[in-house]
Amino acid sequence: MKTAIDNIELRCFSGYIRNYKKLCAQLGLDDSLPREKREEAIIRSAYAEWGLGLTSHLCGAFVFALRDGEKQKLFIVRDHVGQKHIFYSAVGGELLCSGDINEIVSDPRFEKRLNLRMLQQYLFYGYPIGSETFYEGVYKLMPGHYAEWDGKEVTVHRYWKPVFEPDRSKSLEDWAAEISAVVDEILDEERNDPECPYKESFLSGGVDSSYLLAASDAACANTIGYEESGFDESALARHTAEVLGKDFRVSMIGAKDFFERIPTVMDKLGQPLGDASAVAFSLGCKAVREHSRIVYSGEGIDEFFGGYNAHRRELPSDWTYLTCSHIMSEEVVKSLMKDCSDKVRAVDPVAPYWEEVQGLEPLAQKLTVDISLWLEGDIYLNTDRTSTACGVELHTPFSDQRLFDVARRIPMEYELTPEQNKLAFRTAASGKLPDEVAFRKKVGFPVPIRKWLQSEKYNRPIEEKLFGEASKRFFDQDELRKMWTSFLGGDEFLWNRVYAVYAFLLWYDLKF
């Protein structure tokens, strides 16, 4: 039985609906409505028509909360892969929900308590993994899920999951053609929105952002540059932009800019993140906002098509793949963290997903885990919260589930070869890019943080935070000193552990 539209109230919406023209035609709506009214009309009408099955019709990046007056329930919905974030907490008989966790914990009815379980998981992974958060009683709605609130309790349901089913009836060229067709479909929808006539794009030296720039209506490419030549991709990006006839801007970042920006980023993220690229991305968004409200970015391709070195590594049969980023072993965490619980294991967030993919090809197993946990927990936490804080609307067309629907059917031999990763995607990209760009090895906004952290010119404030009062509450100072001394002594691969601890302590002092 359909719900009367008058009984449907859209409480909040964040993001954008890419296929709005098709939906307006299906639902009998005027697609020339102002965007805010158009998106509200689509959500309410789609729910009235399809109920919570509306998720299979929406393409874009979105989170929303709507109240069904007939059922007397509030529903919270997050997009398929989690491009937008939403958090919730039951407080005083009311469900608080927001895309900004800071809004929930600043409510006077909410009592802030640090979730030590999440700190322990964060030290394993370098990002807040899974549905728990750093605050006791605040939860993140996971991608492809919706939650219902009946006034007493929250029940969470999964409406979508990444499923890989290889189809070996097609050639590499067939798959490349299908990828190209879907990319064109998605970007045609992007370019045909009259309320968004001007867009720019981020550009690294790699194939993902280069293909996006080539296929889209972006007028200008933006990149980050560094004085450190081994990390600077601006020359590669400039060359690509020139080949494509696009305008180009580069924002040069130094250590001073970077370290001054970290507190702002940790504040706006709402939770600590040990991924230093979030700071560079924030500075990039700040620069873009001076001349554009909307910017494209190429997230999603590495997780859909197999772009990381971790996707190549062969795991022992009795191991669990702990996403493409985990920065400390359980032994290291136990030695470092004072209140380390034996009941909290690194494998816990991953285990349910890993069990589901047993029997699949190794690449499909790893991609399923990365899409479900890493992509939303690190990449989209970074891109969603930093862009929003800068007043920029980030569009990630390659995260569209229609492109995933192609990727999930491509056999492993057309993804990873001894010479290439993402082979089918690169082959598709070569239709719009020179081969030197389409088949260039992976690059993508690296940050020279490991060099900067080792410099006495910049690392004194970091050292003070690492061994300050807050640190003494959580970390064994002798073990932390050993880590810091080894890092300064030349073991630069410890940089991510040092930075993750620093990011947490900085965030903790800001919030508690």
N, C-alpha and C positions, 0 to 999 in steps of 0.2 A: 504494500500500500504506500503510495507516494505521500510525502509530507507537503502540506499546504505551504506555499512560499511565504505567506504572511506570518507563519510560525517559525521562520528561520531568521536568526539574527547573526550577522557576521560581527564577532567581537573584535577581532584583529586580523590583519593580513600583512605579510611582508614578502616582498619578492616581485615576480612578474610572471605573467602567463604568456608564453611565446606563441602558442597556436590559437590566439584569441579569435581570429577571423573565422576559423573553422568551427570553433565552439559557439560563437555568436550565431552562425548560420544554423547549426544544429538545434540551438535552444531558442531561436526566434528573437534574438536580441539585436539591438542597434550597435554595430561595431564602431560607429563614429562617436559614441559617448566619450566624455572625458575619461582618461584611463582609470582613475580611482573609482569612479562610478561603474565603469565597464567591468572591472575586475570583481567588484562586489556583486554586480548582477550575475556574472558568470558563476561565481562560487555558490550563491544562493539558488540560482536556477539549476545548476548542475546537481546540487544536493537534492533539490526537490525532484529532479528527474531520475537520478541514479543512486541516491543515498550515498553511502560511503564508497560505493563503486565509482564515484566521480574521479578518484585518483587515477584510474586507468585511462581517463580522457584528458587529463591536464599534462601539458608539457611546459617546462620552465623551471624556475627556482622559486619555491614557496614554502611558507608555513602559515597556518591560519587556525583560528579558534572560532567555532560557530556553536550557537545554542539552538537545539531543537526543542521548541516549546511544547510540542505534542508529547515527546518522549521525556521531557524534563531532564535533558542531559546536555552537557557541554562536551564537544568533541574538539580535540587538538590534532592537527594533521601536519606531517612533515614530508617534504618531497622525497622521491624515490632514493636518491643517493645522498641527500643531506646537504645540499648546497647552502641552504639557510638553516640557522639554528633556532631551537626553541626549548625553553626550560620551564619546569613547573614545580610547585610545592603546595601541599595542602596546609593551610594555615587558618585556624579559627573558623572552620566550616566553609571556607572559601578556597577555590583553587586559583592560586596566583600563577600566571604564565606570561612569559615574555621572551623575545629573542635576545634580550640583554639580561644576563644573570644578575648584573648589578642592580637592576630595578627590583628584582625579587628580594634580594638580601638587604636592600635598603628600606623595605617596608617595615614600619615600626613594630608590627606584630611578629616579625620574624626574628628569632634568636640565632645569631651567627655562631656556628661551632665548626671547627675544622674537621674534615673527614680524613683521618690518618690513613685509612685504607687506600684512598685515592692518592695520597702522597707516596705511598709505597709503590703503587702501580705506575705512577708518573715517573718515579726513579727508574723503573724497569724500561719504560718505553720512551720517555721524553715528551709525552703529551697526555692529556687526560682521556684515557681510553674507556669506552663503554658508556653505560647509561648513568653511572654515578658521577658526582661532581666533587669539587673540593669542599663543598658545604654539606654537612649532614642535613638530610631532609629535602635537598634540592636535586632534581633529576633532569636529565637531558632526554628528550624524546629522540629515539634513534631513527635513522633514515628508513623509509619504507614502512613506518609505523604510524598508527594513530592511537590516541588515548581517549577514553571516555570517563567523564566525571558525573556521578549521579547525586552529588551532594554529600556523599559519605566516604567513598573510596574511588581510587583511580584504577582502571583496568586498561592494560596496554595490549594492542593487537598488531600483528605484522601483516601488512597487506601486499608487500612485494619483497622479493629477494633476488639477488643476482644468481642466475642459473646458467651454467655453461653446457651446451649440447652441440659438439662439433659436427659439422655437415661436410663430408668429404666428397660430395658430388660436384663441387665447383673448383675452378682453377684459381690461381692467385690473381689473375687478371679479372676474373668474374668478381672476386671479393673486392678488389680495388674499385671496380665500377660501382658496386653496391654502396661502398663507403662514400664515394664521390657523390652519388645521387642523394644519399641521406644528408650529407653535409650541405649540399646545395638547397635541399628542402628546408633545413633548419635555418640557414642564413638568409634564405628568401623571406621567411617569416620575420626575422630580425629587421631586415632592411625595409619592410613594408609597413612599419608602424609610424604613422605621421607625427606622433607626439615625441618621437625619438629620432629626429632627422640627422643629428650629428653625433658620431661616436668616434672614439679613438680605441687603440688597442695596445696592450703590453706586448713587447717583443724581446725575446732572448735570442741566442744564436741557434736555437734548436728548431726541429721540424714542426712541433705542435703549434707554437705561436706564429711561426712563419706561414704555415698553411692557413691558419685562422685569418691572418692579415690578408693573405692573397685572395681568400674566398669571400671575405666580408666586405661591408660598406665602410669600414673604418677609414677615416681620412688621414690619420696620423698615427705613427708608431712611437711608443715610448719605451725607453729602457733605462736601466741603472748602470752606471759606470763606476769603476774604481781605479785609483792610481796603480794598484797592485796588478801587474799585467797578467799574472797567472789566473786571475779571477774575473778580469774585465772582458765582457762579451760585446761591448758597445760597437766595436769595429765590425764584427760579424753581423750584428743587428743592422747597423747603418747600411752595409752592403746589400742585405736582403731588402730593406726598405727602398733603396735606390733602384734595385732591379724591378721592384713592383710598382715604382712610380708613386710611392707614398711619402708624405711629409715625415720628418723624423725629429725626435727630441731625445736628448740624453740628460739624465740628472746624475751628476757626479756626487758620490757619497764618500765621506772620509770617516775616520774613526770617531772624531768628535761628534759629527752629526748622528752617527749610529748610537753611541752610548747615551747621548742626551735624549734620544727618542725612546729608549727602552722603557722607562717608567710610564710614559704615555701609552705605549702599546700594551704593557701588562695590565694597566688600569682598564683600557677599553676592551681587551680580550675577555676580561672578567675572571679568567683562570690562567695560571701560569702555563707557558708553552716553551719548551726547550728548543724550538726550531727558530734559529736566528734569522731565517729568511723572512719571518713575519715582520721584523723591524724594517728590513729593506723594502718589503712590499708596502708597508705603511708610508714610508717616505716616497715611494713611487706613486701611491694614491694621492698623497698630499700635493705632489707636483702636477698630476693630471687634473686635479680639481680646479686648478687655476684657469683651465681652458676648456674643460669638458665635464659634463655631469655623468656620462655613461662611458664605460670602458670595457672592452672585451679582454678575456684572459683564457688561456688554453687548458685549464685544469681538466682532469679526467682521463686523458688519453693513455698515460702511463699505466694507470690502474685497469683500464678497459682492455688494452692491447698488449700489455707486458713490456714496460719500458725500463724497469729498474734492474740493476745487476743482481739484486737479491732474487729476481725471478729466474735467473739462470742456475743458481746454486742448487746442487743436489742435496737433499736432506736425508739423513739416516732414517730408516723405516720407522723407528720408534720415537722420532722427534715430532714436535708440533711447530708449525711455522708461526713465529711470533710477530707477524706483520713485517714490512720491509724496513722498519726502524725500531730497534730496541737497543738501548744505549748502555745498560748495566745488567750484569748477570745477577741472579738471586744472591750469590755469595757476596758480591760487591755491595749490594743494597743492604744485606744483613750486617756487614761490617761497618757501613756508613751511617745507617739510620738507627737512632737510639731505641725507639719503640717499635721495632720491627716484629710483625706478627707472623708466626708460622702458618696461620690460617689463610694468609693472603699470598697467593701464588701468581707468578707471572702468567701462567697458562690459563688462569680462570676466565678472563674476558674472551679468550680466543676459543676455548674448548668447545662450546656449543656450535660454533661455525665450522670448526675443524671436523667435528663428528659428521656434519652434514655432507661434507665433500669427499669423504673416503670413497675410493673407487674411481674418482675422476682423474684425468691427466694431471701431472704435477703442476703445470702452469695454471690450469683452471682452479686447482685447490688454492694456490697462493693468491690469485687475483680475487677470488671470492672473499678471502680474509681481508685483503687490503681495501677492497671496495666497502666492505661492511664496517671496518674499524679505523684503519689508518686514514683513508681519504677524508672521512667526515671529522675524525678526531683531531687531526693535525692540519691538513691542507685547507679544508673548508672553515675550520675554526679561525685560521689565519685570514683567509681571503674574505670571508663574510664579515667578521667583526672589524677588521682593520679598514676595509673599504667603506663600510657603513659609518664608522667613526669619522672618516674623512669627508663624508658627504658625497661619496661617489657610489653610483649604482653599478655593480659589477655584473656583467653578463658572461656566463660560461657555457657557450653553445655546445662545446664538445662533451659536456656532462649530460646532455639530453639522453633520455632512456632509449630513444629510437636509434641512436648511434650504438649504445650498448647492445641493443637487440641484434645488431649486425656483428659486433665484436664477439658476442657469446657463442656464435655459431662457426667462427673461423677456427679451423684446426691448428693445433700447436705448431705444426711445421711451417705454417704461413705467418707465424708471429715471431718465433725465435729461431734464428739460424746461427751457425758459427760466426757469421760475419755481421749480422744485424739483429736488432730488436725491432718490434713493431713493423715487421716487413710489409704486411698488407696495407697498413695505414700509410707508410712511407711511399709505397707504390701508388696509392691514390693521390697523395700529396704531389707526387712528381708530375701529375697532370697540370698543376698550376705553379710549380716551383722548378728551378733548375735542379738537376740531379745532385749537384754539389751541396745544395741546401737540404733537399728531401732526404738524402742518405748520409747526412753529416751525423757523427756520433753524438750521443746525448749530452746536452748542456742545458743550463736553465737557472739563471739568477743565483750563482754561488756567491757566498759572502766571505770575505777574508777575515772572519772573526777570530780564527785560530791564530793568525798573525798579530792582530790587534791585542788580544788577551795576553799575549806573551810580552807585550811592550810595557815597560815601567812608566812610559809616558801616559798610558791610558788605564792601566789596570789597578792603580791604587784604590779607587772607590770600590772596585769589584772585590779586592782583597779585604777591605774593611767590612763589606757586607758578608762575605764568606765566613768571617770569624767574629762577627758581631754577636750581640745578645740573643737575637732570634735564632741564629745558627746553633748556639749552645743548647737551645731547647730541643732541637731535632737531630743534630748530627754529632757523631763522635769527632771531636776536634783533632785528635791525633790522626785518625784515618783521613779526614778531610785535608789536613796539612800534608800528608803523604801524597795525596792526589795532586794537590796544588803544586807542590815542589817538583813532582815528576813532570807535570805539564810544563812548568817554567824551565825545567832542565832539558826540554827538547822532545818530550813525548806528546807531540801536538795532537795525536789522535784522542787524547783525553779531553779535548776542548768541549765536546758536546756534553760530557758529564759535568764539567766545571760550569758551563753556561746554564745547564738545566737546574743545578743547585742554586746558582745565583738568581735565575729568573724566579724560582719559587720564593726565595728569601725576600727579594724585592717586592713581589706580589704580596707576600704575607705582611710585610711592614706597611704596605699601602692599605690593606683591607682590614687588618686586625690591630 
